[in-house]
Amino acid sequence: MRVLVIGASGFIGNYLLDSLKGKHEVFGTSAHGNNFEILDIAELGKASKFLNKTSPDAILLPAGITSLDYIEKHPTETARVNVLGTENIAEYCKANGCRLVFFSSDSVFDGTKGPYSENYKPNPINAYGKQKLEAENFVKKLDDFAVIRTSSVYGWDKKKLNFVSRLIESLRNNKEFKAPVDQSYTPTYAVDLAKAALRLLDKKYKGIYNAAGPDFISRFEIALKACGIFSLDRKLVVPVRSSELNQSADRGKRNGLLNKKIVKELGIKFYNIEEGLKDMKRHEK
């Protein structure tokens, strides 16, 4: 199968490429180059030309702008990529019989009653969640698709954009790190997320799937577990409440996702937070 990863230079995209190599004919794009073909999915004409030339059998779409606070301040600019870009890819897939696996988020919910099942009604409270939900709705019009919702993805990341990698970087440099005690998620190891995506390339799986870890845990508790496993100074971890962080975008207090459906149908085991952190430590280099 010819598989295109759109957003291959990003955090999740890198893990997807690693999981696909040797199993499928895989190629990737990036909005910024980074040794990949440059593709701006919001530019319909250029995107269509590239896709017609490469003719993938399936597309994995983790690409997008994910900074909640930046999106909250720049909703029109970011919707160009997160919504219009997804619509363009979905239109191509519809016209060409291409399978689309789209990556979404627990941000489509309001974070008051999580963790959530696939059947719970979305109710986003920030611009990012609204954009993801709008994009999901374009994808769900296809005959051949899977939507992967995930939560608080962590793992090694060159840009240090995820919570755990930022935490480790800060504490190793003896800098204090503020960790909310009132924001809880189901942290998801990027390796497991990539494995789930690989399985969801199979056309027999259609619909929405929650790909998330089994633990429902606060940011502060995650930080303390990371300190124990990576031998970091837990005194540098400062417990705070969300109201102290001056974040532009609202965050729910009870986020996260229930993974029963994907575990049952795909037979995937997700690492709990301690298992994931220990695996990160084993593979640091």
N, C-alpha and C positions, 0 to 999 in steps of 0.2 A: 504494500500500500504506500502511495506517495502522500506523505503527511507534511503539512506546512504549519510551523509554529510562528504565529504573528506576535512579536514581542519577545523574540528569542534571547535578546541581550539582557532582559530583566531578571529579577530575582526568581520568579516561578519559571520563566522561560528557560533559564539555564538548567534547572532540574528536569524539565520536560525533555530537553535535548538529550541529556544523559540517559534518561530512561528509555528513549526511543532508539538510540543508536544500536545497530546490530539487529534490530527487530523489524524496522520499517525503513523505507527510503525517506529520509527526513531532511528538510531544509528550513531555514529560518529567515525572518526579516526583523528589522528594527527601525523605529522612527529616527534613530540617531546614528545609524551605521554600525559602529563597533564591530567591524569585520563581517557584518551581515548586509544583505541587500536592503537598501533603504526603502521603506514603504510607509506612506502616510495614508492610513485607512480612511481618513476623512476626505481625501481627494478621490472622488468616485472614478473619474476618468483614468487617472494613473493607476489606481488600485485595480480596476477592471482589466486594464492592459496587462499588468503584471500577472494577475491570476489566470487570465486566458493563456498567457505564454507558458506558465508553469504547470497549469492544469492539475491541481492536487485532488486526491480522492477524499481527503479529510483535512479539516483545518482545526487547529487548537488555538483558541483566542484568549490568552491571558493578558494581552496588551491593554494598557489604559493608564490614566492618571489616577493614583490611589491616595494621595495625601488629603485626608478629610478636611483639614483646615484650609489648605490652598483651594480646594474645590469650593468650599463654602464661600470664599472670598471672590472666586472667579468662576461662577457657575456657567456662564455662556461660553467662555473659552474652553473649559474642560468638557462640556457637553459635546463639543465638536468632535472630540476623540471618543469619549465614553459612550455616547449615544449615536450620533451620526455615523461614526466609524463602524460601530457594530451593525447598524442598519445596512450600510453598504456591503459589508461582508455577508450578512444574511441574504441580501438580494442576490449576490453572486451565487451563493450556495443553492438558493431556490431555483435559479435559472439553469444551473449546471449539474444538479443532482449530487452536490458535494456535501458530505457530512460535516456538521459544525458542533464542536465541543466548546462551550462558552463558560468562562469563569466568572462567577458572581460572588456574593458576600452575604454574611448575616446582617449587614447594614440595611437590607431591605425590610428588616423588622424594627420595631420601636425600642427593643431592649428592655421591656418591662416584665416579660414572662418567659424569658429564655431558660434553657436552650429550646430551640424550635424544631418541629418536624417539617417535612416538605409540604405538608398540607395546611400549615398555619397561614392565615391571611397576612400578607405583607402590609406594613404600615411604616415606611421610612420617616425618620425625623431629621435627616440632614440631606444636603444636596447630593452627596456621593450615593447614599442609599436610593434616592429618587432616580438618579441617573442609571444605576444598576438595574433597578426594577423596570425602567422604560426600555433599557436594552434587552432585558430578558423577554419582554413582551414581543419584540421583533423576532427574537430567536425562536420563540414558541410557535410562531406561525409556520415554521418549516415542517416538512414531513420527516426529515432525518436530522435529529439534533439531540444533544444532551446539555443540560445546564448544571454545572458544578457550583454549588454554593459552599463556601468554606469560611473559616473563622480563625483570625489571629495566627496566620501562617508564620512559622519560624524556621530558622536554619542558617547556615553560613551564607553570607551575602556581602559581596565586595563593597557595595555602597552603604552597608550598615543601615538599611532602611526598615528592618523589622525589629520588633521590640527586644527580642533576645540578643541579637547581634549588637544592637546599640548599647544594651545593658553591659555586655561583656567588654565592649570597647571602652566604655566610660569607666568602669570599675578597674580595669587593668591600667588605666591612666590616672588612678586615684581621684576620680571626679565623682561627686555625689550624683545619684540618679534618682529622680522622683518617680515613684511607682504608685498608681492609684489603688486604693483599697476597695473602692466602690465600683469598679468596672470589671465584670467577670465574663469570661469567654470559654470556648472549648478549643484550646490551642492545638494547632495542626502542624505536624512535622512535614516540611516541604517534600521530603522523600516519599512519604505516604501519599501525599496529594498527587505527585507525579505518577505513582503506581496506579492510583485510581483513574487518572486521566487516560493512561495507557489502556486499561481495561475498557473504558467507556468509548474507545474508538470502535468497538464492536457494535454493529448496527442493531443488534437485538435489544440494546439498552436505549430506551428513549424516555425523555422527560427530565424532571428535576431530581438531582441527587445531592444530599448533604455529605460532603467529604470533610470530616472533622474528627479531631481527637476525642477520646472518651471522657476526659476530665473537665469538670466545670469548676473554674478556678480564677481567682483575681489576679490582676497584673502584679500586685505586691507579692502574692504567694508564688507566682512564677519566678519572680526575681530571687526570692529566698532559696528556692530549689536550685536555680542556676548557680547561686553563690556556693552552695554545698558541693555541687558536682564539679565546678570549675575552680574551686578553692579561692573564691573571691571574698573580699571583705564586706560582710553583710551590713556593717555599720554605715557603709556609704549609701545603702539603699534607704531612701527617705519615704516613709508612708505618707501619702497625701490623699485628699479627697478631690474629686473632679473639679469642684468649684475653685480650687486653688491653682489650677493649671492655666487658666485664661485661654482655653481652647475655643477657637471660632465655631467649630461644628459641635453640635450636641452629640453626646455619646449615651447610649443606653446603659443602664446599670446591670441588667441581666441579658447578655447577648448569648451567642453560641448556638450550636446546632446539634440535633440528635442524629446519629449515624446508623441507626438500626436498619434502614432500608438498604443502604449500600453494602453494609456488612453481610446482610442476608442474601442479596441478589448477586453480588460480585465476589463474596467470600474473602474480602480484604480485612486484614487485622490492622488497626491503627495503633501506633505507639501511644502510651500515656505520656505525660509530660516528662517524667523521670527517664523513661526509656528513650525518648527522643533526645533529651539533653545528653544522655550518656553516649548515644550514637553520634551526636555532634562532636563530642569530645574525642571519640575514637577516630573520627575522620577529619580532624581539624586541619591537617596538612595536605 
